[in-house]
């Protein structure tokens, strides 16, 4: 159990105060037992030693409020376990740049192609970045990865709603540009009339 694991890790720490394995273990036990006041300090110390494993780096990134520290830990987790999708997905969640967000989500979906949630999130990010062709492919992958017919229908509904929104936004943009053009022509006519007078 958690108490036995904690006692074992604490015994290790008494013998070697900087044992990254013990710090990592205590941090993960505290995380599992929902003890945030102990989770962050233990995982931070483990990550700072540079010997923390991928799982500890990911756990630390999830509780670390500093974006840069969290991203550095996620990068390390991704390097330690190159096949693991979750660090890439977590990096994407923190990414501000839309193009980089799409890249990170694509990396996650590529590593875990049966995760329909990753594909859905990727498709939505691609739509937000106006990558509509890629988004259509990601929606199709999300539907194929759906674990049940109900989930597949839910994804199809979301996709249809997104398409309707996109078409509505395109129509509104077209009208806005037409109105802008009409105002420019009107302003030109007024300036022309004023210069004649």
ZADO-1210 file (C-alpha; in nm, 4 decimals, padded with zeros to 6 digits):
<atoms>
<atom x="00.0000" y="00.0000" z="00.0000" code="UNK" pos="1"/>
<atom x="00.0852" y="00.3671" z="00.0014" code="UNK" pos="2"/>
<atom x="00.1902" y="00.3754" z="00.3667" code="UNK" pos="3"/>
<atom x="00.4359" y="00.0885" z="00.3180" code="UNK" pos="4"/>
<atom x="00.5791" y="00.2459" z="00.0042" code="UNK" pos="5"/>
<atom x="00.6145" y="00.5824" z="00.1792" code="UNK" pos="6"/>
<atom x="00.7927" y="00.4209" z="00.4750" code="UNK" pos="7"/>
<atom x="01.0295" y="00.2382" z="00.2404" code="UNK" pos="8"/>
<atom x="01.1167" y="00.5521" z="00.0457" code="UNK" pos="9"/>
<atom x="01.1643" y="00.7516" z="00.3675" code="UNK" pos="10"/>
<atom x="01.4011" y="00.4819" z="00.4961" code="UNK" pos="11"/>
<atom x="01.6031" y="00.5134" z="00.1736" code="UNK" pos="12"/>
<atom x="01.6149" y="00.8919" z="00.2126" code="UNK" pos="13"/>
<atom x="01.7564" y="00.8591" z="00.5650" code="UNK" pos="14"/>
<atom x="02.0481" y="00.6661" z="00.4223" code="UNK" pos="15"/>
<atom x="02.0999" y="00.8858" z="00.1139" code="UNK" pos="16"/>
<atom x="01.9332" y="01.2298" z="00.1372" code="UNK" pos="17"/>
<atom x="01.9535" y="01.3037" z="-00.2353" code="UNK" pos="18"/>
<atom x="01.8275" y="00.9694" z="-00.3656" code="UNK" pos="19"/>
<atom x="01.6269" y="01.0680" z="-00.6764" code="UNK" pos="20"/>
<atom x="01.4479" y="00.7323" z="-00.6793" code="UNK" pos="21"/>
<atom x="01.3222" y="00.7830" z="-00.3229" code="UNK" pos="22"/>
<atom x="01.2198" y="01.1441" z="-00.3934" code="UNK" pos="23"/>
<atom x="01.0409" y="01.0309" z="-00.7093" code="UNK" pos="24"/>
<atom x="00.8700" y="00.7468" z="-00.5249" code="UNK" pos="25"/>
<atom x="00.7551" y="00.9726" z="-00.2394" code="UNK" pos="26"/>
<atom x="00.6269" y="01.2297" z="-00.4869" code="UNK" pos="27"/>
<atom x="00.4293" y="00.9689" z="-00.6821" code="UNK" pos="28"/>
<atom x="00.2858" y="00.8192" z="-00.3604" code="UNK" pos="29"/>
<atom x="00.1826" y="01.1685" z="-00.2455" code="UNK" pos="30"/>
<atom x="00.0243" y="01.2308" z="-00.5869" code="UNK" pos="31"/>
<atom x="-00.1700" y="00.9039" z="-00.5753" code="UNK" pos="32"/>
<atom x="-00.2879" y="00.9824" z="-00.2218" code="UNK" pos="33"/>
<atom x="-00.3862" y="01.3367" z="-00.3288" code="UNK" pos="34"/>
<atom x="-00.1429" y="01.5202" z="-00.1001" code="UNK" pos="35"/>
<atom x="-00.0509" y="01.8257" z="-00.3104" code="UNK" pos="36"/>
<atom x="00.1540" y="01.9887" z="-00.0332" code="UNK" pos="37"/>
<atom x="00.3988" y="01.6952" z="-00.0533" code="UNK" pos="38"/>
<atom x="00.3663" y="01.6077" z="-00.4227" code="UNK" pos="39"/>
<atom x="00.5203" y="01.9175" z="-00.5777" code="UNK" pos="40"/>
<atom x="00.8236" y="01.9506" z="-00.3468" code="UNK" pos="41"/>
<atom x="00.9195" y="01.5828" z="-00.3738" code="UNK" pos="42"/>
<atom x="00.8737" y="01.5630" z="-00.7501" code="UNK" pos="43"/>
<atom x="01.0513" y="01.8977" z="-00.7994" code="UNK" pos="44"/>
<atom x="01.3529" y="01.7715" z="-00.6043" code="UNK" pos="45"/>
<atom x="01.3532" y="01.4454" z="-00.8013" code="UNK" pos="46"/>
<atom x="01.3342" y="01.6277" z="-01.1348" code="UNK" pos="47"/>
<atom x="01.6046" y="01.8759" z="-01.0302" code="UNK" pos="48"/>
<atom x="01.8494" y="01.5896" z="-00.9713" code="UNK" pos="49"/>
<atom x="01.8198" y="01.5069" z="-01.3421" code="UNK" pos="50"/>
<atom x="01.7642" y="01.1380" z="-01.2640" code="UNK" pos="51"/>
<atom x="01.3832" y="01.1357" z="-01.2483" code="UNK" pos="52"/>
<atom x="01.2038" y="00.8967" z="-01.4822" code="UNK" pos="53"/>
<atom x="00.9544" y="00.9875" z="-01.7523" code="UNK" pos="54"/>
<atom x="00.6542" y="00.9167" z="-01.5297" code="UNK" pos="55"/>
<atom x="00.7838" y="01.1427" z="-01.2514" code="UNK" pos="56"/>
<atom x="00.8618" y="01.4200" z="-01.5019" code="UNK" pos="57"/>
<atom x="00.5066" y="01.4038" z="-01.6382" code="UNK" pos="58"/>
<atom x="00.3553" y="01.3986" z="-01.2873" code="UNK" pos="59"/>
<atom x="00.5707" y="01.6957" z="-01.1868" code="UNK" pos="60"/>
<atom x="00.4697" y="01.8919" z="-01.4981" code="UNK" pos="61"/>
<atom x="00.1032" y="01.8418" z="-01.4138" code="UNK" pos="62"/>
<atom x="00.1400" y="02.0000" z="-01.0685" code="UNK" pos="63"/>
<atom x="00.4079" y="02.2621" z="-01.1463" code="UNK" pos="64"/>
<atom x="00.2460" y="02.6055" z="-01.1916" code="UNK" pos="65"/>
<atom x="00.5506" y="02.7532" z="-01.3708" code="UNK" pos="66"/>
<atom x="00.4901" y="02.6959" z="-01.7450" code="UNK" pos="67"/>
<atom x="00.8588" y="02.6906" z="-01.8418" code="UNK" pos="68"/>
<atom x="00.9527" y="02.4397" z="-01.5714" code="UNK" pos="69"/>
<atom x="00.6550" y="02.2215" z="-01.6638" code="UNK" pos="70"/>
<atom x="00.7473" y="02.2299" z="-02.0357" code="UNK" pos="71"/>
<atom x="01.1109" y="02.1421" z="-01.9579" code="UNK" pos="72"/>
<atom x="00.9939" y="01.8425" z="-01.7532" code="UNK" pos="73"/>
<atom x="00.7608" y="01.7335" z="-02.0343" code="UNK" pos="74"/>
<atom x="01.0413" y="01.7617" z="-02.2901" code="UNK" pos="75"/>
<atom x="01.2518" y="01.5403" z="-02.0642" code="UNK" pos="76"/>
<atom x="00.9674" y="01.2874" z="-02.0271" code="UNK" pos="77"/>
<atom x="00.9292" y="01.2763" z="-02.4066" code="UNK" pos="78"/>
<atom x="01.3033" y="01.2146" z="-02.4507" code="UNK" pos="79"/>
<atom x="01.3128" y="00.9458" z="-02.1817" code="UNK" pos="80"/>
<atom x="01.0224" y="00.7591" z="-02.3402" code="UNK" pos="81"/>
<atom x="01.0055" y="00.8543" z="-02.7109" code="UNK" pos="82"/>
<atom x="00.7029" y="00.6303" z="-02.7795" code="UNK" pos="83"/>
<atom x="00.4881" y="00.7843" z="-02.5056" code="UNK" pos="84"/>
<atom x="00.2141" y="01.0134" z="-02.6374" code="UNK" pos="85"/>
<atom x="00.1066" y="01.1779" z="-02.3142" code="UNK" pos="86"/>
<atom x="00.4011" y="01.4192" z="-02.2708" code="UNK" pos="87"/>
<atom x="00.3390" y="01.5540" z="-02.6230" code="UNK" pos="88"/>
<atom x="-00.0318" y="01.5989" z="-02.5499" code="UNK" pos="89"/>
<atom x="00.0469" y="01.7794" z="-02.2231" code="UNK" pos="90"/>
<atom x="00.2962" y="02.0066" z="-02.4035" code="UNK" pos="91"/>
<atom x="00.0263" y="02.0881" z="-02.6602" code="UNK" pos="92"/>
<atom x="-00.2153" y="02.1859" z="-02.3814" code="UNK" pos="93"/>
<atom x="00.0350" y="02.4464" z="-02.2618" code="UNK" pos="94"/>
<atom x="00.1379" y="02.5667" z="-02.6088" code="UNK" pos="95"/>
<atom x="00.0464" y="02.9221" z="-02.7066" code="UNK" pos="96"/>
<atom x="00.1593" y="02.9109" z="-03.0714" code="UNK" pos="97"/>
<atom x="-00.1188" y="02.7465" z="-03.2805" code="UNK" pos="98"/>
<atom x="00.1246" y="02.5878" z="-03.5291" code="UNK" pos="99"/>
<atom x="00.3388" y="02.4348" z="-03.2524" code="UNK" pos="100"/>
<atom x="00.0239" y="02.3190" z="-03.0754" code="UNK" pos="101"/>
<atom x="-00.0804" y="02.1326" z="-03.3910" code="UNK" pos="102"/>
<atom x="00.2686" y="01.9766" z="-03.4210" code="UNK" pos="103"/>
<atom x="00.2650" y="01.8534" z="-03.0618" code="UNK" pos="104"/>
<atom x="-00.0877" y="01.7144" z="-03.0940" code="UNK" pos="105"/>
<atom x="00.0095" y="01.5395" z="-03.4177" code="UNK" pos="106"/>
<atom x="00.3070" y="01.3845" z="-03.2346" code="UNK" pos="107"/>
<atom x="00.0741" y="01.2569" z="-02.9611" code="UNK" pos="108"/>
<atom x="-00.1814" y="01.1172" z="-03.2087" code="UNK" pos="109"/>
<atom x="00.0937" y="00.9482" z="-03.4113" code="UNK" pos="110"/>
<atom x="00.2237" y="00.7745" z="-03.0976" code="UNK" pos="111"/>
<atom x="-00.1208" y="00.6637" z="-02.9838" code="UNK" pos="112"/>
<atom x="-00.3330" y="00.6289" z="-03.3000" code="UNK" pos="113"/>
<atom x="-00.6193" y="00.4534" z="-03.1217" code="UNK" pos="114"/>
<atom x="-00.6846" y="00.7482" z="-02.8911" code="UNK" pos="115"/>
<atom x="-00.9859" y="00.9215" z="-03.0455" code="UNK" pos="116"/>
<atom x="-00.9543" y="01.2089" z="-02.7971" code="UNK" pos="117"/>
<atom x="-00.6093" y="01.2958" z="-02.9288" code="UNK" pos="118"/>
<atom x="-00.7382" y="01.2948" z="-03.2877" code="UNK" pos="119"/>
<atom x="-01.0389" y="01.5086" z="-03.1947" code="UNK" pos="120"/>
<atom x="-00.8214" y="01.7634" z="-03.0156" code="UNK" pos="121"/>
<atom x="-00.5821" y="01.7665" z="-03.3125" code="UNK" pos="122"/>
<atom x="-00.8697" y="01.8195" z="-03.5586" code="UNK" pos="123"/>
<atom x="-01.0046" y="02.1109" z="-03.3533" code="UNK" pos="124"/>
<atom x="-00.6568" y="02.2681" z="-03.3320" code="UNK" pos="125"/>
<atom x="-00.6102" y="02.2268" z="-03.7073" code="UNK" pos="126"/>
<atom x="-00.9452" y="02.3952" z="-03.7726" code="UNK" pos="127"/>
<atom x="-00.8447" y="02.6818" z="-03.5437" code="UNK" pos="128"/>
<atom x="-00.5228" y="02.7149" z="-03.7475" code="UNK" pos="129"/>
<atom x="-00.7251" y="02.7082" z="-04.0759" code="UNK" pos="130"/>
<atom x="-00.5756" y="02.3714" z="-04.1759" code="UNK" pos="131"/>
<atom x="-00.9081" y="02.2351" z="-04.2944" code="UNK" pos="132"/>
<atom x="-00.7802" y="01.9527" z="-04.5169" code="UNK" pos="133"/>
<atom x="-00.5652" y="01.8138" z="-04.2352" code="UNK" pos="134"/>
<atom x="-00.8520" y="01.8624" z="-03.9909" code="UNK" pos="135"/>
<atom x="-01.0806" y="01.6483" z="-04.2104" code="UNK" pos="136"/>
<atom x="-00.8207" y="01.3689" z="-04.2022" code="UNK" pos="137"/>
<atom x="-00.7890" y="01.3975" z="-03.8248" code="UNK" pos="138"/>
<atom x="-01.1675" y="01.3863" z="-03.7807" code="UNK" pos="139"/>
<atom x="-01.1757" y="01.0698" z="-03.9920" code="UNK" pos="140"/>
<atom x="-00.8978" y="00.9185" z="-03.7778" code="UNK" pos="141"/>
<atom x="-01.0881" y="01.0132" z="-03.4605" code="UNK" pos="142"/>
<atom x="-01.3994" y="00.8398" z="-03.5894" code="UNK" pos="143"/>
<atom x="-01.2016" y="00.5287" z="-03.6856" code="UNK" pos="144"/>
<atom x="-01.0387" y="00.5198" z="-03.3409" code="UNK" pos="145"/>
<atom x="-01.3703" y="00.5647" z="-03.1576" code="UNK" pos="146"/>
<atom x="-01.4194" y="00.2763" z="-02.9143" code="UNK" pos="147"/>
<atom x="-01.7956" y="00.2480" z="-02.9733" code="UNK" pos="148"/>
<atom x="-02.0676" y="00.3376" z="-03.2257" code="UNK" pos="149"/>
<atom x="-02.2078" y="00.5938" z="-02.9782" code="UNK" pos="150"/>
<atom x="-01.8687" y="00.7650" z="-02.9535" code="UNK" pos="151"/>
<atom x="-01.8381" y="00.7600" z="-03.3334" code="UNK" pos="152"/>
<atom x="-02.1787" y="00.9306" z="-03.3662" code="UNK" pos="153"/>
<atom x="-02.0799" y="01.1875" z="-03.1008" code="UNK" pos="154"/>
<atom x="-01.7633" y="01.2707" z="-03.2961" code="UNK" pos="155"/>
<atom x="-01.9600" y="01.2954" z="-03.6228" code="UNK" pos="156"/>
<atom x="-02.2017" y="01.5396" z="-03.4550" code="UNK" pos="157"/>
<atom x="-01.9142" y="01.7532" z="-03.3244" code="UNK" pos="158"/>
<atom x="-01.7530" y="01.7490" z="-03.6684" code="UNK" pos="159"/>
<atom x="-02.0782" y="01.8569" z="-03.8386" code="UNK" pos="160"/>
<atom x="-02.1282" y="02.1392" z="-03.5877" code="UNK" pos="161"/>
<atom x="-01.7702" y="02.2553" z="-03.6441" code="UNK" pos="162"/>
<atom x="-01.8249" y="02.2528" z="-04.0213" code="UNK" pos="163"/>
<atom x="-02.1451" y="02.4579" z="-03.9872" code="UNK" pos="164"/>
<atom x="-01.9604" y="02.7079" z="-03.7643" code="UNK" pos="165"/>
<atom x="-01.6750" y="02.7300" z="-04.0157" code="UNK" pos="166"/>
<atom x="-01.9154" y="02.7941" z="-04.3051" code="UNK" pos="167"/>
<atom x="-02.1046" y="03.0554" z="-04.1008" code="UNK" pos="168"/>
<atom x="-01.7768" y="03.2292" z="-04.0119" code="UNK" pos="169"/>
<atom x="-01.6647" y="03.2236" z="-04.3771" code="UNK" pos="170"/>
<atom x="-01.9975" y="03.3739" z="-04.4871" code="UNK" pos="171"/>
<atom x="-01.9773" y="03.6425" z="-04.2166" code="UNK" pos="172"/>
<atom x="-01.6192" y="03.7245" z="-04.3239" code="UNK" pos="173"/>
<atom x="-01.7298" y="03.7481" z="-04.6879" code="UNK" pos="174"/>
<atom x="-02.0093" y="03.9903" z="-04.5906" code="UNK" pos="175"/>
<atom x="-01.7706" y="04.1931" z="-04.3743" code="UNK" pos="176"/>
<atom x="-01.5246" y="04.2298" z="-04.6629" code="UNK" pos="177"/>
<atom x="-01.8045" y="04.3245" z="-04.9045" code="UNK" pos="178"/>
<atom x="-01.9279" y="04.5894" z="-04.6593" code="UNK" pos="179"/>
<atom x="-01.5723" y="04.7172" z="-04.6117" code="UNK" pos="180"/>
<atom x="-01.5314" y="04.7429" z="-04.9903" code="UNK" pos="181"/>
<atom x="-01.8635" y="04.9246" z="-05.0232" code="UNK" pos="182"/>
<atom x="-01.7575" y="05.1781" z="-04.7541" code="UNK" pos="183"/>
<atom x="-01.4221" y="05.2353" z="-04.9271" code="UNK" pos="184"/>
<atom x="-01.5957" y="05.3023" z="-05.2603" code="UNK" pos="185"/>
<atom x="-01.8398" y="05.5408" z="-05.0886" code="UNK" pos="186"/>
<atom x="-01.5500" y="05.7247" z="-04.9203" code="UNK" pos="187"/>
<atom x="-01.3699" y="05.7534" z="-05.2574" code="UNK" pos="188"/>
<atom x="-01.6857" y="05.8969" z="-05.4193" code="UNK" pos="189"/>
<atom x="-01.7219" y="06.1531" z="-05.1409" code="UNK" pos="190"/>
<atom x="-01.3532" y="06.2583" z="-05.1660" code="UNK" pos="191"/>
<atom x="-01.3863" y="06.2816" z="-05.5424" code="UNK" pos="192"/>
<atom x="-01.6997" y="06.4951" z="-05.5169" code="UNK" pos="193"/>
<atom x="-01.5313" y="06.7192" z="-05.2582" code="UNK" pos="194"/>
<atom x="-01.2247" y="06.7716" z="-05.4788" code="UNK" pos="195"/>
<atom x="-01.4454" y="06.8666" z="-05.7794" code="UNK" pos="196"/>
<atom x="-01.6267" y="07.1307" z="-05.5731" code="UNK" pos="197"/>
</atoms>
